[in-house]
Structures are given as C-alpha cells and as structure tokens.
Amino acid sequence: MPNYKMIQIVASESTPDKEAGFNKWYTEVHLPMLFAYEGVKQASRYQRIGDDEQGAKFLAIYEFETKEAMAAFPESDAFADAIEDFENNKEALGFTAKWVASYELLRSYEK
C-alpha cells in the first residue's frame, strides 16, 4: 500500500433517518467527484464504534502525495463541483461537517 505524505481528515455526521442515503451518496456521488482531482490518491472512510458520542460518527481521510497537491485541491474544479453538490444536497442527506484538518506525515512505522 502506498504511503502518501499528506492527509486531510473530514469528520461528519448524518441524522439517523437519512444515514443510508448519506452513505450511498458519499460512495456513489461525492467520492467520484473528489477523485476527479488527480491529486487525491486515496480515500478511506471510518465509522465510530461503540456508544460513545464524543466524536463524529464518520471520518473521511483523503490522501495526497505532496503538500502542493493538497494545497491546490480547494482551488480545483473537482472540489468546486463536489462542494456545490454537497451544498445542494446536505439538508436532504442530514449531513453535518463537524471539523476538517490537514496533516503532514512525520514518519511511518511498521511492525
């Protein structure tokens, strides 16, 4: 598996009654729109486990090879299209973005 140097993490939630539609939209619409940007090399989604409600229910991690590719992402047509689609559908999907953060790899460790 490649070890990309930059990640952007998006923490989000959906209302329980709209969660199935949110997950379908995310996989079938949102991710393909984001992958239209050449700089997005990998995306992973995680779901919170257990009943602890302190963190967001979903995390998405987008991986980039370089800081420049990640920095250019918000200026890309793919990002603009994905954000427009998100804005048009967020209420129907019960979507709430909790926080977004970007990180640069310091070092990887393997066992």
DRENRO-108552 format. One record per residue (C-alpha): residue in three letters; x, y, z. Coordinates in steps of 0.2 Angstrom, whole numbers, always signed. Example, Ala and Ser with C-alpha at 12.3 -4.5 7.8 and 13.67 -1.06 7.14 Angstrom:
DRENRO-108552
<"ALA", <+62, -22, +39>> <"SER", <+68, -5, +36>> 
This chain:
DRENRO-108552
<"MET", <+0, +0, +0>> <"PRO", <+7, +17, -4>> <"ASN", <+12, +29, +10>> <"TYR", <+6, +46, +5>> <"LYS", <+13, +61, +14>> <"MET", <-2, +72, +16>> <"ILE", <-19, +69, +23>> <"GLN", <-35, +79, +25>> <"ILE", <-47, +72, +38>> <"VAL", <-66, +77, +37>> <"ALA", <-77, +72, +52>> <"SER", <-95, +72, +49>> <"GLU", <-112, +65, +54>> <"SER", <-129, +62, +47>> <"THR", <-146, +61, +55>> <"PRO", <-150, +43, +59>> <"ASP", <-166, +43, +47>> <"LYS", <-155, +49, +32>> <"GLU", <-139, +39, +36>> <"ALA", <-142, +26, +22>> <"GLY", <-145, +39, +9>> <"PHE", <-130, +49, +15>> <"ASN", <-118, +34, +14>> <"LYS", <-125, +29, -3>> <"TRP", <-122, +47, -9>> <"TYR", <-105, +48, -2>> <"THR", <-99, +32, -10>> <"GLU", <-108, +34, -27>> <"VAL", <-108, +53, -30>> <"HIS", <-96, +63, -18>> <"LEU", <-81, +52, -19>> <"PRO", <-81, +50, -38>> <"MET", <-82, +69, -39>> <"LEU", <-67, +71, -27>> <"PHE", <-57, +58, -37>> <"ALA", <-59, +69, -52>> <"TYR", <-45, +79, -45>> <"GLU", <-28, +70, -50>> <"GLY", <-20, +75, -33>> <"VAL", <-32, +64, -22>> <"LYS", <-23, +47, -22>> <"GLN", <-33, +38, -9>> <"ALA", <-48, +40, +1>> <"SER", <-54, +30, +17>> <"ARG", <-70, +31, +27>> <"TYR", <-72, +26, +45>> <"GLN", <-87, +24, +56>> <"ARG", <-86, +27, +75>> <"ILE", <-88, +11, +85>> <"GLY", <-97, +9, +102>> <"ASP", <-110, +21, +110>> <"ASP", <-98, +35, +114>> <"GLU", <-105, +50, +106>> <"GLN", <-90, +62, +110>> <"GLY", <-83, +61, +92>> <"ALA", <-91, +62, +75>> <"LYS", <-99, +47, +68>> <"PHE", <-89, +47, +52>> <"LEU", <-71, +51, +47>> <"ALA", <-65, +53, +29>> <"ILE", <-47, +53, +26>> <"TYR", <-41, +60, +9>> <"GLU", <-23, +56, +5>> <"PHE", <-11, +67, -6>> <"GLU", <+7, +64, -12>> <"THR", <+13, +82, -9>> <"LYS", <+9, +97, +1>> <"GLU", <+7, +107, -16>> <"ALA", <-6, +94, -22>> <"MET", <-16, +96, -6>> <"ALA", <-15, +115, -6>> <"ALA", <-21, +116, -24>> <"PHE", <-36, +104, -20>> <"PRO", <-48, +118, -14>> <"GLU", <-45, +128, -30>> <"SER", <-49, +113, -42>> <"ASP", <-64, +111, -52>> <"ALA", <-67, +94, -44>> <"PHE", <-68, +102, -27>> <"ALA", <-79, +116, -33>> <"ASP", <-91, +103, -41>> <"ALA", <-91, +92, -25>> <"ILE", <-94, +107, -14>> <"GLU", <-109, +113, -25>> <"ASP", <-116, +96, -25>> <"PHE", <-114, +95, -6>> <"GLU", <-122, +112, -3>> <"ASN", <-137, +107, -14>> <"ASN", <-140, +90, -5>> <"LYS", <-134, +92, +13>> <"GLU", <-151, +95, +20>> <"ALA", <-159, +80, +11>> <"LEU", <-144, +70, +17>> <"GLY", <-145, +76, +35>> <"PHE", <-126, +80, +33>> <"THR", <-116, +90, +46>> <"ALA", <-97, +93, +44>> <"LYS", <-90, +93, +62>> <"TRP", <-72, +98, +58>> <"VAL", <-59, +97, +45>> <"ALA", <-40, +96, +47>> <"SER", <-24, +93, +37>> <"TYR", <-9, +84, +42>> <"GLU", <+9, +81, +35>> <"LEU", <+17, +64, +38>> <"LEU", <+32, +64, +50>> <"ARG", <+36, +46, +50>> <"SER", <+28, +29, +47>> <"TYR", <+32, +14, +57>> <"GLU", <+29, -4, +53>> <"LYS", <+30, -20, +64>> 
